[in-house]
Amino acid sequence: MESNQEKKIMSINEALNEYYALKNKYETTNYEKYIKPIILSKQSKKAKKLDYSKLPKFPCINCKRNVGTIFNIKPDTKNFKRTFISKCGDLSNPCDLNINIDVNNVDNINVDIETNIKDMENSKLDLIKIKNDSLFFETNDQTMKRFNELATDLKFNSGTLGILLEEKIIGKDNPIRADLLEKAEIEFGQGFLLPFKDMIKEYLEKNDEQIINNAVNFYLTEMKPKLKEIQELKYKVNYVLYDEEDKNYYLVQMKNAPDSDEIIYNYNGQGEINAFVKGVSNINKEKNIRIKKVKTKPTEEDETKEEENEIKSKKSKPKTLKLKSKLSKENITVIPKKNKTKKQKPTIELIEEPEEEIEEIQTEIEKPLMSSDSSSPIPSEFRISNIVSEKGEEGVNAEDIFGPPSSS
């Protein structure tokens, strides 16, 4: 995006050229692609109108969506200006295209002078007629009112004509510029041209290279800038034109520029660029619609359903048997650790088993266990709690409690 990310300083003329370039591209491409095939078809006028009515909206010159592009010029007669507008055709979700240029009205000074002269002559004739009517006929309030209106118009037009003539003299036949040009030419002849000629004459007599070097240096540093100053005072337009047909170069020099006859009645100059944005950002490519979730208070039916779901989930979960110990530190004996092997340790689970089986398992656990080094039973105080306290509740497995399974 050009001016959305990078601001470029441009003049009013450059902005207007870019505006009309976009407008021309939009109209020509859509005409060649959509309208011209319908016109060149051999259908009847009714069929052509029907095909034209079925055409979709033209693609936007900026975002390429089929929403069209708005190009509009709004006149403002009160402030003597026009506003050039260009924006996306999608008003609800437009792209970043935004061109808004205020251009002040420009009139031809020669045309305005002629119109003011004609208005003054008409006002003078109307005043003479009213004056004659007042002398030979009866006068009333309306004729006196008309006389005063014409007198004010004549005064206004004469003042405007004086301003226009002054602007024309300053723009074209400027006496100040003429005096500066005359002084610059005299100064160049006496202070630059004569010393340069003397240097060349001296070089031809003595044939000294230092003298010719000084003359060349004097021409480049002193004479050339002065010649450029005189050229700018003498010609407002000065350039070289190349003609491709005859392959020749032509020097174009004009005392006054073509726009010297233009006059702007607005005090803001040529105008103002309010906005000049092109390009598409990722944000506006699609319209983002976010739906907010609104929390509502649960009803009685919802509460009952939640309770039923909780009960069902509790029933479906397996019941695990947790072994807790209430032994003191004095009753703990150290059992030598076995080699650790990474195996999945089975857990004792009761999944909806009858109560009789649970009691049998508990009685088997309470039986005295045999130690690994002797066949004598372990005292009652050194029960499963010793293993639990050493390995922790989560580290107990079936082999630690019941011993290794029998070979039978």
Stockholm file with secondary structure:
# STOCKHOLM 1.0

chainA/1-408         MESNQEKKIMSINEALNEYYALKNKYETTNYEKYIKPIILSKQSKKAKKLDYSKLPKFPCINCKRNVGTIFNIKPDTKNFKRTFISKCGDLSNPCDLNINIDVNNVDNINVDIETNIKDMENSKLDLIKIKNDSLFFETNDQTMKRFNELATDLKFNSGTLGILLEEKIIGKDNPIRADLLEKAEIEFGQGFLLPFKDMIKEYLEKNDEQIINNAVNFYLTEMKPKLKEIQELKYKVNYVLYDEEDKNYYLVQMKNAPDSDEIIYNYNGQGEINAFVKGVSNINKEKNIRIKKVKTKPTEEDETKEEENEIKSKKSKPKTLKLKSKLSKENITVIPKKNKTKKQKPTIELIEEPEEEIEEIQTEIEKPLMSSDSSSPIPSEFRISNIVSEKGEEGVNAEDIFGPPSSS
#=GR chainA/1-408 SS CHHHHSCCCCCHHHHHHHHHHHHHHHHHHHIIIIIHHHHHSCCCHHHHHHHHHTCCCCCCTTTCCTTCEEEEEEEETTTTEEEEEEEESCSSSCCSCEEEEEEECEEEHHHHHHHHHHHHHHHHHHHHHHHHHHHHSCCCHHHHHHHHHHHHHHHHHHHHHHHHHHHHHHHTSCHHHHHHHHHHHHHHIIIIIHHHHHHHHHHHHHCCHHHHHHHHHHIIIIIHHHHHHHHHHHCSEEEEEEETTTTEEEEEEESSCGGGGEEECSTTTTEEEEEEECSCCSSSSSCCCCCCCCCCCCCHHHHHHHHHHHHHHHHHSCEECCCCCCCCGGGCCCCCCCCCCCCCCCCCEESSCCHHHHHHHHHHHHSCCBCSSCSSBCCTTSSHHHHHHHHCGGGCCHHHHHCSCCCC
#=GC SS_cons         CHHHHSCCCCCHHHHHHHHHHHHHHHHHHHIIIIIHHHHHSCCCHHHHHHHHHTCCCCCCTTTCCTTCEEEEEEEETTTTEEEEEEEESCSSSCCSCEEEEEEECEEEHHHHHHHHHHHHHHHHHHHHHHHHHHHHSCCCHHHHHHHHHHHHHHHHHHHHHHHHHHHHHHHTSCHHHHHHHHHHHHHHIIIIIHHHHHHHHHHHHHCCHHHHHHHHHHIIIIIHHHHHHHHHHHCSEEEEEEETTTTEEEEEEESSCGGGGEEECSTTTTEEEEEEECSCCSSSSSCCCCCCCCCCCCCHHHHHHHHHHHHHHHHHSCEECCCCCCCCGGGCCCCCCCCCCCCCCCCCEESSCCHHHHHHHHHHHHSCCBCSSCSSBCCTTSSHHHHHHHHCGGGCCHHHHHCSCCCC
//
